[in-house]
């Protein structure tokens, strides 16, 4: 059967197979894989919760622990710091009493940690955790008669969070040794800050009775943009990356559910619905995006009920190439016996922290480290880059609102020349010793594009020029190890 006839046959098959891939599991040997490392409890602890991981692999969160004094035991919750291969470090609280509590929410790439802590006679207060040699834990203050919680810190040392009085939140920013209101209004919550000082969060209009909460992107000077919703009335902004991409969740209707995870692109445009992992009930079809890295890799949870029911009710997800994948299906044998419940943070190396139920039946946090990744150009997820992938890309060329399975390899949700270039760089025959004009690729593209809207002549010229210059690897298998770590922030 010649190439053209084969392409005609594949076209009919491909239109079915791509649709099936969108709603079913693919070969597990092709999907990304992760090694699971349990995150230890503090001494005598039985429950912990990891909240953030920086690019160096430093994890922070909270763990219960028990102190013993003259035969008397006192249980409390303390912030911890941990990295793989070490024991977790208790970050303390205010004063020295065992019952004093604390929790860590974020750590930047300089190792600075923020969260909240409480002393013997103090209210819970936003805190910068520091070793005793650096002056000890630093309370950041409160706005009036309230408690306060720090949620995120960037490398410039800017800290954002919120204070709370009478169950009403007010976002703050802490910089230059002072805490101040972020937007000059109540009913606001700040959740993340990136390296350029852009801030994610949620607010509602105090001037409008019963106004819904909606996500925002803001700056320290108080300017902000309402990010809108996915068609419903409410949305929540949970994290932001260095490109200004914000992730969170939004309702789809005027009611509280269904609620879906979203991505708000930093360069503008409407919210992108990331979907869910599915549910037996449309009413309880809920997903929430918790964090995003600088490669637009997103983590969060998909639920059959409202988040927070039980750990076992949640299914943690990672969004790679615009595809939402169930992390429970991606862990290797190191995770045998674990039920993963939620994912809280992802760094630029693709490492993920979350929590679940360990083989002993206890709630425990975990670290997932990628051991296999998607192969650039492999739209069909069969482990190699070949004519089938070229045909998929040709069918979707110029389309928006698409993902990896349609040929969008750079996660900008559009299939365009950048994606074609990625595929060409990994196409068979792109190695040294092969004709650098790669006649095979060009002829295959000519066949593939005959079944799809034709790109401009300029595209074909660029492809020809590419092959006159490029000498890369042939058909590319899935990578077996994560890439080198890069600077990352709390945004997408």
N, C-alpha and C positions, 0 to 999 in steps of 0.2 A: 504494500500500500504506500503510495507516494506521500510526501509531506503535506501537500494541500488537502488530499483526501483524509489523511489522518487528523489534520486540524479541524476539518468539518465534523468528523466524528467526535473529536475531543470537545468541540464547542458545545455539542448537545450534552455531553457528559458533564462538562465543567459547569454549565449553568445549574445543573442539579447538585453537583458535589459542593460547590461554594455555598449554596443555600443550606445544605445539610451540615456543613462545618459550622455555620453560624448558630445552629441550635443543638449540636451534639458534641460529644467528646471525640477527640481525634486520638491518633496513636500516642500512647503515653511516652513512647521512646522518642518522639519528636518534640513534645512540649517541654518547656523549661522544667528544671528539677532543682530541688533545694535540700541541703543537709540541715537537719534540726539539732540545735544545741539547747538543752534546758538551761534556763537562767536560775541560778540558785537562790533560795530564800536567805534572808538575814537569819542569824542564829535563832533556833527554836521556832522559826516561822513555818506557816502552812499555806499561805496565800501571798502571791505577789502580782504586780501589774506593771509591766514595762510600758513607758509612754513615748520614748524618743531614742533615736540612735543617730550619732553624728558620723561624718565620713571616716573617722578613725576607728569606728566600731565601738565607741563608748556608749553604753546604754544607761539610761536613768529611768527611775520610776518610784514605786513605793512597795513596801513589804511589811507584813505584820511581823512582830518579833516579841519575845518575852524576856523580861529582866527579872533576875532573882536577887533578893536582898534579905539576908537573915531568915531564910525559909519562906519569905513572902514573894509571890510571883506577880508581876505587873505586865499586862499585855498592852501593846500600843502599835501604831503604824508609823514607819519611818521612811524618809527618802533614802534611796540608795544609788550608788554608782557602780557599774560593773563593766568589765571587758572580758572577752573570751580567754579562758585559761587562768583567771584570777577569782578570788572570793569577792562577793559584794561588799561594798563599803557603806556603813551607816553614816549618813551625812548629818545626823543630829537634828536638833530643833533649836528653840531658845531656852535658856537656863539649862539645868542639868537633870531635872526630874525625869525619871523613866517614862512617866505617862505622857509627856509632851510629844505632840505629833508633828509630822511633816510629810510632804510629798513633793517629788521632783517632776516637772513637766517638760523641760527642754534643756538641751545642752548644745552649745555651738561648737564650731570646729577648733576653737581655742580652749575648749574644756570648761567654759563657764556654764554653770548650772543654775536654773531658776525654777521656782515652784512656790510653795507656801509652807509656813511653819507656825507653831503655836507654843507659847510659854506657859508658865504657871498661872499668871494672872492676865495674860494678854489675849487679845482676839487673834484669830487666824490672820496672818499678814503675808503679803507677797514677799519673797525672800530670794536673795542671791546667796547661794551656798558657797562658803569659802572655808578653807582649812584654818585652824587656829593660828598658824603662823602668819596668815594674811589678814588677821583681825577677826576671824570667826564669821558665822553666818550674819548677813546684813539684812535687817528689815528695811523694806523699800517704802513703807508708809501706807496710808489709806486716804481716801477722799471723804472726809467727814467721818461721821459715826458709822463705820462699816467694817466689814472684813474685806480682804483683798487677796487676789490670786494672780501670780505671774504665769503666763502661758508660753511665751516665746522670747528668745534673745538672738540677735544677730551678731556678726563678728565686730561690729562697731560698738557693741555693748548696749544698744537700744533694746529696751524691754517693754513688752506690751502684755496686757491682761485686763482684768476688770475688778472693780470693787462691787460690793453687794450690801445693800441696806434695805430692810423691809422687802426682801425678795425682788428688788429692782437692781439690775446691773448697770454699771457705768464704766465704759472702756477707759483705760489709761495708757499713757506712754511714760516711761521713766528714762530720762537722759540727762546727762550733766548733773547727776546727783539729785534730781528732783522728779517727783511724780506730778503729772497734771492730766486733766481730762483730755481725752483724745479728740472727740468731736464736739465738746462743749454741751453735751446733752446726756440725759439719762436713757435707760433702756437700750444700752449698747454693750457689745461684748467684742473685745479684740482677741484673736486666736493665733495669729502668726505675723511675723515680720521678716522681710527678705533683706538682702544685702544692700539694696538701693533705698531701703526705708519704706517700701510699700507694705501695707498692712491688710490682712484679711479679718473678717468678722461679720457680725450681724447687728441689725438695729431695727427699731420700729419708730414710727413718727409719733412723738408724745403729744402732738397737737391734734391728732386724729383718734377719736375713741375707737377702741378695739382694732387698731390698725395692725396688720400682720407683720411678723418679723421677716426681714429679707436680708440677703447677703450683701456685703459691700467690699470694695477695694478702696483703701484710703491712704493718705500720707500723713506725716507727723504734723503738717500745718493745718490739718483739719479738712482738707479737700477730700471728697470721696465720690465714688460712683456706685449707685444702686445696680447690682448685677441682675436683678429681676428673678424670674422663676422659670420652671419648665412648663408653665401653663396653669399652675395652681396659684395659691395665695401666699405661701410661705417658702422661704429658703434660708439656709444656714451656711455661712462661709467658715470652713474649718482649718484651712491651711493655704499657704501661698509659696511659690518657688521664685527663683531669681528672675524668671521671665515675666513674673506678674500673673502667672496662671493661678487661679483660685479653684479649690475643690471643696465640695460639701454635699449637701442634699437639698432636694426641693420636692414639694408636692406637685402632682400632675393635675389635680382638680381642686376645687374650693375646699375639699375636705382634707383631713389630716393624713389620709392614705389613699392611694398608693404614694410612696415617696421614693425617689430615685437619686442615686449619686450623680453628681454633675461635674463637668469641667468648664470653667469660664476662661477662655483664652486670654492671655495677657495683652494681646494686640487688638482686643475688642471682638465684637461679634456676639451672637446669642449663646446661651448656655448649651452645652453638649450633653445629652442624656447618655450616661454610661450604662444604663440598664441594671439588671439584677441577675442573680443566679437562678431565678425562677422560684415559684411558690405554688403550693396546692390551692391557694386562695388569692385571687386578684386583689382583694381588699387588703390583705396583709403582705403584699409584694413590696418589700422595703429594702433599700440599700443606702448606705452612708459612706461617703469617701472621707477618710481621716487624714491622709497625708499624701504629698506628691514630691518627687525629686526633680532634678534639673533635666532629666531625660523623659519627662512626662510619664513616668511610671508611677502608678497610683495604687494605694492600698486602702482597705476599709472592710466593711462587713455587710453581708446580705442576710436578711432576716425573714422568717415566716411570721413574725409578730413584731411589735415595737422593740427597738433596741433596748437592751438592759433587762430582758426577762430573765434568762439564765445564760451562762456561758455556752451551754450545749445548744441553745437555740440559734446561735449565730454561725455563719459560714464565712470565714475570711476570704477576701478576694485580692488579687493583684490584677491591675490593668496593664497589659503589655501590648504595644502596637495597636492600642485602641480596643483590645479584646479583653473582656472580663473573664478571668480564670479562677477556679476554686482552688485555693492553696491546699486544701485537704488532699486533692488529687495529685499535687505536685511534689510532696515531700518524699524523699527516698526512704530506704529501710531504717535509717536512723530515727525516723519518726513513727515507727511501728507502735501501735497501741495508743497513740495520741489522738485526741479529738480537738482539732483547732477551732477556736471560737471567735477570735477577732484579730485584726491586724491594725497596729497603731501608728507605725512609722516606717519609712523606707529611706535609705541613704543613697548617694550617687553610685555606690558599688552594687546596688540592688539588694543589699541586706535588709531584712524585714524583722521587726519585733512585733510580738502580739502575745496573746495568752490563750490557753485552752485547758483541757483536762488531761493530765498525764496518765500513764498506764496504771498508776496506783489509785486513780480516781480523784486526785486533788487538783485544785486550780493552780496553775503555774504558768509563768511567762516563758517564751521561747525566742530563740534567734534562728532565722532561716538564712542560710548563705547559699547563693546560686552556684550550682555545679554544672548546669547546662543552660544555654540560651537559644533564642530563635536565631536561625541563620538569615542574614540580610539577603533579601531577594526571594526567599522561600515562601511565596504566598500560599501555596497549597499545603504547607506543613507536612511535606513528605520527606524532609531531611536533606533534599538536594535542590539546587537551582537549575531549572531546565525549561524546555519549551512550554510545559503546562503553566509555569509561573508567568511566562511572557504572554501567553494567551489571556490569563486572568487580568494582567495589567492592561493589556490592549482593550479588553472589554469594558474596563472601568476608567480608561484614560479621560481626564478632564472632569471626573465626577467628584463631588464633595460629600461630606457626611459619611465617609467610608473608613475602613480600618485595614489592618495588615492583610486580611484575607482577600481584600480587593486590590492589593498592590501598594497601599500607603505604608511605606517602610520608614518614613521619617516622622510619623505621628503628627502631621499637620492636618489630617482628616481630608486631604485632597490628593488624588492620584495625578501626578504631574511629572515634568521632566526630571526633577530631583529623584523621584522614585525609579524612573526608567534608568537613570544613571547608576543608581545603586544596583539594580538588577544586572545591568551591563557589566559592571565591575566584577560581578561574581558569576557570570555566565560561563559555561564550558568553552574552552578555547581562549580564555583571557590570560593564559600563562606564557612565559617566555618560551620561545621555540615554536610557537604557533603563529600563523600569519596575523600580524598585529592589526590588520584591517578587519579581522574576524568576519570574513564573508558569511560564515555560518550564522552568526548572530544577526547580521543585517538581513539576510534572506529570511530567517525565521521571523524577524520583526515585520518584514514586508508581508509575510503570510498572515501573521497574527493581526496586524492592523487592518487587513482586508475584511476582518469580521467585526470591526469596531469603528467608531468615528475616527477619521484619519487625522493624526497630529500634523502640524505644519511641516513644510519642507525644512524649515530651520531646525526642527527637532532631529530629523534624519541627518542633517549636516553635522550637528553637534555630536551625534552618536558616532559618525564616521571619524570625526576629529578625535573623539575619545579614544577610539581604537588605534589611531595613529600614534598616540602618546602613552597609553596605559599598558602596563604589564603587571597583572595581579594574579590571584590564584584561580584555578578552575572551579568547577562545581563545588560549592562550599557546604560542608556538613555543619551541624549544630556545634557551637563553641562549647568546649568542655570546662572552661573556667571563666570567672567574671573578669571584666576589664579592669585596668588600673583605676584606683579611686580618683575622683575628681572633686573639686570644691562643690559643695551642695548646700542648699538651704531649704527652709521649711515652706516651699512653694512648688508649683508645677510649672 
